[in-house]
Amino acid sequence: RGAHYSIPGGKREPNESCLVNAVRELYEETGIKVAETDAVCVFSGICTAVNEITYWVTTYWVHLENAPKEFHPIEPDMQVSLVTMDEFETCNAFPSYNYEVIARLQQLKRKNNG
C-alpha cells in the first residue's frame, strides 16, 4: 500500500478540548510530550477532502527546539519521521485535507516572515 504521511491528530474523546486532543494525539503518535501552553492554534475551520467530504479541523503549531532523533509512538506498527512543510507537499499524504492545512500553514509562515 505504500507509505502515507500525516499530521499527528485524531478524533476528540468525549468532553476533550481541541487543545487537549492535539497534545494527546501528538504524544500517542510520536511519543513527544509537550505542555498545552507550548501549542498555538494556527488554523480552525472546514477542510474538504478529495472525496468532497468536509471535516472540521483544528491545527496547533508546536515549535520543537530539539526535535528528537527517534520517535516512540504508542502504536507499535507506526513509523514516524519529521518532514518539512515543503517535503510534506510532495508526499503521499493521508487524509487528503492535510494538503489544505499545509497550504494554510505556509500562508501563515509567509505572512509572519514578510
C-alpha positions as CSV (number, residue, x, y, z in Angstrom):
1,R,0.0,0.0,0.0
2,G,2.9,2.3,0.4
3,A,3.9,4.9,3.0
4,H,1.4,7.7,3.9
5,Y,2.3,10.8,5.8
6,S,0.0,12.7,8.0
7,I,0.0,15.4,10.6
8,P,-0.5,13.8,14.1
9,G,-4.1,14.0,15.0
10,G,-7.4,12.2,15.6
11,K,-10.9,12.3,16.9
12,R,-11.5,14.0,20.3
13,E,-12.5,12.0,23.3
14,P,-15.9,12.9,24.9
15,N,-15.6,16.3,26.7
16,E,-12.0,16.7,25.5
17,S,-11.0,20.2,24.2
18,C,-9.3,20.5,20.8
19,L,-6.1,21.6,22.6
20,V,-6.0,18.6,25.0
21,N,-6.8,16.3,22.0
22,A,-3.9,17.8,20.0
23,V,-1.4,17.3,22.8
24,R,-2.6,13.7,23.5
25,E,-2.5,12.7,19.8
26,L,1.0,14.1,19.4
27,Y,2.2,12.0,22.3
28,E,0.3,8.9,21.2
29,E,1.5,9.1,17.6
30,T,5.1,10.3,18.1
31,G,6.0,9.8,21.8
32,I,6.7,13.6,22.0
33,K,5.3,15.2,25.2
34,V,4.6,18.9,25.1
35,A,2.8,21.2,27.5
36,E,-0.6,22.6,26.5
37,T,1.0,26.1,26.8
38,D,3.5,25.2,24.1
39,A,0.8,24.7,21.5
40,V,-0.5,27.6,19.4
41,C,-3.7,27.3,17.4
42,V,-2.9,28.3,13.8
43,F,-6.0,27.1,12.0
44,S,-9.5,26.1,12.9
45,G,-12.1,25.6,10.1
46,I,-13.6,23.4,7.5
47,C,-11.3,21.4,5.1
48,T,-12.6,19.4,2.2
49,A,-11.1,16.0,1.3
50,V,-10.7,14.7,-2.2
51,N,-13.9,12.7,-1.8
52,E,-15.7,16.0,-1.2
53,I,-16.4,15.1,2.5
54,T,-15.8,18.1,4.7
55,Y,-14.1,18.0,8.1
56,W,-13.8,20.5,10.9
57,V,-10.0,20.7,11.5
58,T,-8.2,22.4,14.3
59,T,-4.4,22.6,13.9
60,Y,-1.8,23.5,16.5
61,W,1.8,24.5,15.9
62,V,4.4,23.3,18.4
63,H,8.0,24.6,18.0
64,L,10.4,21.8,18.9
65,E,13.8,23.3,19.9
66,N,15.5,20.0,19.9
67,A,13.5,17.6,17.8
68,P,14.1,14.0,18.8
69,K,16.1,11.8,16.6
70,E,14.0,8.8,17.5
71,F,10.2,8.6,18.0
72,H,8.3,6.2,20.2
73,P,4.7,6.0,19.1
74,I,2.3,4.1,21.3
75,E,1.1,2.1,18.2
76,P,3.9,-0.4,17.6
77,D,3.5,-0.7,13.8
78,M,3.5,3.1,13.2
79,Q,6.7,4.6,11.8
80,V,7.3,8.3,12.5
81,S,9.7,10.8,10.8
82,L,9.8,14.5,10.5
83,V,9.5,16.2,7.2
84,T,9.5,19.9,6.3
85,M,6.3,21.6,5.0
86,D,7.8,21.7,1.5
87,E,8.6,18.0,1.7
88,F,5.2,17.2,3.0
89,E,3.6,18.7,-0.1
90,T,5.2,16.0,-2.3
91,C,4.5,13.1,0.0
92,N,1.6,10.7,-0.4
93,A,-0.4,12.4,2.4
94,F,-3.4,10.9,4.1
95,P,-6.0,12.2,4.8
96,S,-6.1,14.4,1.7
97,Y,-7.2,17.5,3.7
98,N,-3.7,17.7,5.1
99,Y,-2.7,19.4,1.9
100,E,-5.1,22.2,2.6
101,V,-3.9,22.5,6.2
102,I,-0.2,22.7,5.0
103,A,-1.2,25.4,2.4
104,R,-2.7,27.4,5.2
105,L,0.3,26.9,7.5
106,Q,2.6,28.1,4.6
107,Q,0.4,31.2,4.2
108,L,0.8,32.0,7.9
109,K,4.6,31.4,7.6
110,R,4.9,33.8,4.6
111,K,2.7,36.4,6.5
112,N,4.9,36.2,9.6
113,N,8.2,36.3,7.6
114,G,7.1,39.1,5.2
